[in-house]
Amino acid sequence: MLSRVVAAFFAPGAEPAIPAAAGYGGTVVTRRAADPRLDAVVAGIGYARGSFPHARELVLPTGGVQLLVSLSADVLDSWAVDGPRPPARTGAAALQGPTDRPALIDPATQREIVWVSFRPGGAWPFFPIDGADTPHRMIDLGDLWGRAGLELPARLREAGSPGAALALLERELLDHAIRPVEPDPAVRRAVAALSAGTPVAATADLLGWTPRRLTRQFTARIGLAPKRFSRVRRFQRLLHLAARPGEGTEPDWARLAADCGYYDQAHLINDFRVLSGLTPGGWRPRSPDAPNHVPHGD
């Protein structure tokens, strides 16, 4: 599950922007991490309070990792979109691993929430788990940080203000660092190359690595294999461009296919279906600034 925020978008070769919570309909506070050490590994940190009329929300894959803490519910729920399975449920605080598939969430559990959106590989210093074990998973923070993880939601609720809650969350991250709080230069270079559409073999050559070593190292830090990560990143470039086609106009999918590196429009449509469960024409995000969030049901 991902929070109801715009997951960090990476322009080719660029670092992520601060995630926004546009269209939330309530109080929103987002910023970069105040501590320079965290700023190197955290794309953004935020607080939001509000509500939506729809009962479910389809969240599209970004390939990123988030720490989510609900201040309005004791659980976080998400559902797979390919069948009527019971929800994946954690306590109010959880680490959302990277994914290349959509999920359904219950907006009612996120009426008030704080989050940390990590840069690729940025979660590595803080959690005792290999990235290869995180894809498609919501991991209860109590399973990662023990009692401190279980108590964090209550402490954030008592913080007194959004700013105080975010400052507390930053301190908790630093207190739980188990590895150096710094980005891995090789991983950052690989992320930039793959985000720009560089093939996996060519990316490995840039680093002086074999493709096998790149896959092993990248998956351990990022949580997705390089090829899957690159595919999701291309999809994210597409969504962010399609969300702003010009007032009163529909996206030009043929042009976007060429701009984003798809073979043709048919290739784009197929990838769109695989990654979102939707056709391009059926994609109706709740706002242009939230292209990864699609209302689902009344």
C-alpha positions as CSV (number, residue, x, y, z in Angstrom):
1,M,0.0,0.0,0.0
2,L,1.1,3.5,-0.7
3,S,-0.1,6.6,1.1
4,R,-2.5,9.1,-0.6
5,V,0.3,11.3,-1.7
6,V,2.0,11.7,-5.0
7,A,5.0,9.4,-4.8
8,A,8.3,11.0,-5.6
9,F,8.7,11.5,-9.4
10,F,12.2,11.2,-10.9
11,A,13.0,13.1,-14.0
12,P,15.6,11.3,-16.1
13,G,18.9,11.5,-14.2
14,A,17.4,13.6,-11.5
15,E,16.8,13.3,-7.7
16,P,13.2,13.0,-6.6
17,A,11.0,15.9,-5.8
18,I,9.3,16.3,-2.5
19,P,6.0,14.3,-2.6
20,A,2.9,16.4,-2.5
21,A,-0.6,15.7,-1.3
22,A,-2.5,17.7,-3.8
23,G,-6.2,17.2,-3.9
24,Y,-6.3,15.9,-0.3
25,G,-9.0,18.4,0.7
26,G,-7.6,19.3,4.1
27,T,-4.4,20.2,5.9
28,V,-1.2,19.3,4.2
29,V,2.4,19.9,5.3
30,T,5.3,18.6,3.1
31,R,8.9,19.4,3.3
32,R,12.4,18.1,2.8
33,A,14.1,16.6,5.8
34,A,15.5,19.3,8.1
35,D,18.6,17.3,9.0
36,P,21.2,17.2,6.2
37,R,22.0,13.6,6.8
38,L,18.4,12.6,6.2
39,D,18.0,14.9,3.2
40,A,20.5,12.8,1.4
41,V,18.4,9.7,1.7
42,V,14.8,11.1,2.2
43,A,12.9,12.6,-0.8
44,G,10.3,14.2,1.4
45,I,8.4,14.0,4.7
46,G,4.8,15.0,5.1
47,Y,1.6,15.3,7.1
48,A,-2.0,15.3,5.7
49,R,-5.4,15.4,7.2
50,G,-8.6,15.3,5.1
51,S,-11.1,12.9,3.6
52,F,-12.4,11.6,0.3
53,P,-15.9,10.5,-0.7
54,H,-14.8,7.2,-2.4
55,A,-14.7,4.0,-0.5
56,R,-11.5,2.6,-2.2
57,E,-8.6,4.1,-4.0
58,L,-6.4,2.4,-6.6
59,V,-2.7,3.2,-6.0
60,L,-0.4,2.8,-8.9
61,P,3.2,1.5,-8.6
62,T,6.1,4.0,-8.2
63,G,8.9,1.6,-7.3
64,G,9.6,3.7,-4.2
65,V,9.6,2.9,-0.4
66,Q,7.6,4.8,2.1
67,L,7.2,4.8,5.9
68,L,3.5,5.3,6.7
69,V,2.0,6.2,10.1
70,S,-1.8,6.6,10.4
71,L,-2.9,9.0,13.1
72,S,-6.6,8.3,12.5
73,A,-6.8,4.5,12.6
74,D,-5.1,1.6,14.4
75,V,-4.6,-0.3,11.1
76,L,-3.5,0.1,7.5
77,D,-5.2,-2.1,4.9
78,S,-4.6,-2.8,1.3
79,W,-5.9,-5.3,-1.2
80,A,-4.6,-6.9,-4.4
81,V,-6.6,-6.0,-7.4
82,D,-6.7,-9.4,-9.0
83,G,-9.1,-11.2,-6.6
84,P,-11.3,-10.9,-3.6
85,R,-8.7,-11.7,-1.0
86,P,-8.6,-10.6,2.6
87,P,-6.7,-7.3,3.0
88,A,-3.1,-7.2,3.9
89,R,-3.2,-5.5,7.3
90,T,-0.6,-4.0,9.6
91,G,-0.8,-1.8,12.7
92,A,-0.9,2.0,12.3
93,A,2.8,2.2,11.3
94,A,4.3,0.3,8.4
95,L,7.0,0.2,5.9
96,Q,5.6,0.0,2.3
97,G,8.1,-1.8,0.1
98,P,8.5,-1.0,-3.6
99,T,6.1,-2.5,-6.0
100,D,5.5,-2.9,-9.8
101,R,1.8,-3.6,-9.4
102,P,-1.3,-1.6,-8.3
103,A,-3.1,-2.0,-5.0
104,L,-6.4,-0.9,-3.5
105,I,-6.4,1.0,-0.2
106,D,-9.1,2.1,2.2
107,P,-8.9,5.9,2.5
108,A,-10.7,5.8,5.8
109,T,-7.6,4.5,7.5
110,Q,-5.6,7.4,6.2
111,R,-7.7,10.4,7.1
112,E,-4.8,11.7,9.1
113,I,-1.3,10.4,8.3
114,V,2.4,11.2,8.3
115,W,4.9,9.7,5.9
116,V,8.5,9.5,4.8
117,S,9.2,9.0,1.1
118,F,12.7,7.6,0.7
119,R,15.0,8.2,-2.2
120,P,15.9,5.0,-4.0
121,G,18.0,3.0,-1.6
122,G,17.3,5.5,1.1
123,A,15.5,3.2,3.5
124,W,18.5,0.9,3.7
125,P,20.2,2.6,6.7
126,F,17.1,2.4,9.0
127,F,15.6,-1.1,8.8
128,P,17.1,-4.5,9.5
129,I,15.9,-6.1,6.3
130,D,17.3,-6.6,2.9
131,G,15.6,-4.7,0.1
132,A,15.1,-8.0,-1.8
133,D,12.7,-9.0,1.0
134,T,10.5,-5.9,0.8
135,P,8.8,-5.9,-2.6
136,H,4.9,-5.9,-2.6
137,R,4.9,-6.0,1.1
138,M,3.6,-3.9,4.0
139,I,5.8,-4.6,7.0
140,D,4.5,-3.7,10.4
141,L,6.9,-1.2,12.0
142,G,6.7,-3.2,15.2
143,D,8.4,-6.1,13.4
144,L,11.2,-3.9,12.4
145,W,11.7,-1.6,15.4
146,G,10.1,-3.6,18.1
147,R,8.3,-1.7,20.9
148,A,9.5,1.7,19.5
149,G,7.7,0.9,16.3
150,L,4.5,-0.1,18.1
151,E,4.5,3.1,20.2
152,L,5.4,5.5,17.4
153,P,1.7,6.3,16.3
154,A,0.7,7.3,19.8
155,R,3.8,9.5,20.2
156,L,3.1,11.2,16.9
157,R,-0.6,11.8,17.8
158,E,0.6,13.5,21.0
159,A,3.2,15.7,19.2
160,G,0.9,18.8,19.2
161,S,1.3,20.0,15.7
162,P,2.2,18.7,12.2
163,G,5.6,20.3,12.4
164,A,6.4,18.7,15.8
165,A,5.2,15.3,14.5
166,L,7.5,15.6,11.5
167,A,10.5,16.6,13.6
168,L,9.8,13.7,16.0
169,L,9.7,11.3,13.0
170,E,13.0,12.6,11.8
171,R,14.6,12.0,15.2
172,E,13.2,8.5,15.3
173,L,14.7,7.6,12.0
174,L,18.2,8.8,13.1
175,D,17.8,7.0,16.4
176,H,17.1,3.8,14.6
177,A,19.9,4.0,12.0
178,I,21.7,0.7,11.9
179,R,23.9,1.6,8.9
180,P,25.6,4.8,7.7
181,V,23.1,7.4,6.8
182,E,24.4,8.2,3.4
183,P,23.6,7.3,-0.2
184,D,25.5,4.6,-2.0
185,P,27.2,6.4,-5.0
186,A,27.0,3.4,-7.3
187,V,23.3,2.8,-6.6
188,R,22.6,6.5,-7.2
189,R,24.4,6.3,-10.5
190,A,22.5,3.2,-11.5
191,V,19.2,4.8,-10.5
192,A,19.9,7.9,-12.6
193,A,20.9,5.8,-15.7
194,L,17.9,3.4,-15.4
195,S,15.5,6.3,-14.8
196,A,16.8,7.9,-18.0
197,G,16.0,4.7,-19.9
198,T,19.5,3.2,-20.1
199,P,19.4,-0.6,-20.7
200,V,20.5,-2.8,-17.8
201,A,23.6,-4.1,-19.6
202,A,24.7,-0.6,-20.4
203,T,24.1,0.6,-16.9
204,A,26.3,-2.2,-15.6
205,D,29.0,-1.2,-18.0
206,L,28.8,2.4,-16.6
207,L,29.6,1.0,-13.2
208,G,32.2,-1.5,-14.4
209,W,30.0,-4.3,-13.1
210,T,28.6,-7.4,-14.7
211,P,24.8,-7.4,-15.2
212,R,24.5,-10.1,-12.5
213,R,26.3,-8.0,-10.0
214,L,24.2,-5.0,-10.8
215,T,21.0,-7.1,-10.3
216,R,22.2,-8.4,-7.0
217,Q,23.4,-5.1,-5.6
218,F,20.5,-3.1,-6.9
219,T,17.8,-5.4,-5.7
220,A,19.4,-5.5,-2.2
221,R,19.2,-1.8,-1.9
222,I,16.2,-0.8,-4.0
223,G,13.9,-3.9,-3.6
224,L,13.2,-4.3,-7.3
225,A,15.5,-5.8,-10.0
226,P,16.9,-3.2,-12.4
227,K,14.7,-4.1,-15.3
228,R,11.5,-3.9,-13.2
229,F,12.6,-0.6,-11.7
230,S,13.3,0.9,-15.1
231,R,9.9,-0.2,-16.3
232,V,8.1,1.4,-13.4
233,R,10.1,4.6,-13.8
234,R,9.1,4.9,-17.5
235,F,5.5,4.4,-16.4
236,Q,5.9,7.2,-13.9
237,R,7.3,9.5,-16.5
238,L,4.3,8.7,-18.7
239,L,1.8,9.4,-15.9
240,H,3.2,12.7,-14.9
241,L,3.3,13.9,-18.5
242,A,-0.2,12.6,-19.2
243,A,-1.6,14.3,-16.1
244,R,-1.0,17.7,-17.6
245,P,-1.8,17.6,-21.3
246,G,-3.2,21.1,-21.5
247,E,-6.4,22.5,-20.2
248,G,-9.4,20.9,-21.8
249,T,-7.5,18.4,-23.8
250,E,-6.9,14.6,-23.6
251,P,-3.4,13.1,-23.5
252,D,-1.9,12.4,-26.9
253,W,-0.9,8.8,-26.1
254,A,0.9,8.3,-29.5
255,R,3.2,11.2,-28.8
256,L,3.7,10.2,-25.2
257,A,4.6,6.7,-26.3
258,A,7.4,8.2,-28.4
259,D,8.5,10.7,-25.7
260,C,8.7,8.1,-23.0
261,G,10.6,5.4,-24.9
262,Y,7.8,2.9,-25.8
263,Y,8.1,1.1,-29.1
264,D,4.7,2.3,-30.2
265,Q,1.2,3.1,-28.7
266,A,0.3,-0.6,-28.5
267,H,3.3,-1.2,-26.3
268,L,2.3,1.7,-24.1
269,I,-1.3,0.4,-23.8
270,N,0.0,-3.1,-22.8
271,D,2.4,-1.8,-20.2
272,F,-0.3,0.5,-18.8
273,R,-2.6,-2.4,-18.3
274,V,0.0,-4.5,-16.7
275,L,1.2,-1.8,-14.3
276,S,-2.2,-0.2,-13.4
277,G,-5.0,-2.7,-14.3
278,L,-6.5,0.1,-16.4
279,T,-6.4,1.2,-20.0
280,P,-5.1,4.7,-20.6
281,G,-8.6,5.8,-21.4
282,G,-9.9,4.5,-18.1
283,W,-7.3,6.3,-16.0
284,R,-9.0,9.1,-14.2
285,P,-6.8,10.3,-11.3
286,R,-8.3,12.2,-8.5
287,S,-6.3,15.3,-9.4
288,P,-3.6,16.3,-11.9
289,D,-1.1,16.4,-9.1
290,A,-2.0,12.9,-7.9
291,P,-1.6,10.8,-11.0
292,N,-0.9,7.6,-9.0
293,H,-4.3,7.8,-7.1
294,V,-7.5,6.8,-8.8
295,P,-10.9,6.8,-7.0
296,H,-12.4,3.3,-7.0
297,G,-16.0,2.9,-5.9
298,D,-18.5,5.2,-4.2
